[in-house]
Amino acid sequence: MALRKIRLIGDSVLNKKAKEVTEITPKVKELIKDMFDTMYDANGVGLAAPQVGILKRIIVIDISPEGNEPILLINPDIIETSGEQTGSEGCLSVPGKVGIVTRPDYVKVRTLDENMEEHEIEGTELLARAICHEIDHLNGQLYVDKVEGELLDTSEEEE
């Protein structure tokens, strides 16, 4: 298990646009594995490559509590959204803080898998939120720029 350092708010890499992946090399395969390991170690539900300092359009997501439904998105492109959900959101790059963000309730993305084969993934609720949040990272945006109202310390958040 190789853990990568998660970059924190204020690190300039988080504000840069990631570049498309053009081929799956051994280094890219290693990065993907390390990203899953890092996300699980940090108890996150998603992680984008820029969060570990790599400007590539790669995202890993797993919204299942058991960690058995991993999703890999390479060069994801949102092709459809609908509905709206407003809820609490946090980020591994903004530790100890949460904020209220409105996102689509449904999202469909066109993406590549580890074999560079194109397919579509649909998500609702938490998965839709996670996909949109992580794609924002690929575009150099953090959720804190979309927060409605104030950021709260997680110790102040009501469960």
Secondary structure, DSSP 8 states (H G I E B T S, - for coil): --------TT-GGGGS--B------HHHHHHHHHHHHHHHHTT-SEEEGGGGT--BSEEEE--STTS---EEEEEEEEEEEE--EEEEEEETTEEEEEEEEEE-SEEEEEEE-TTS-EEEEEEEHHHHHHHHHHHHHHTT--GGGG-EEEEEEGGG---
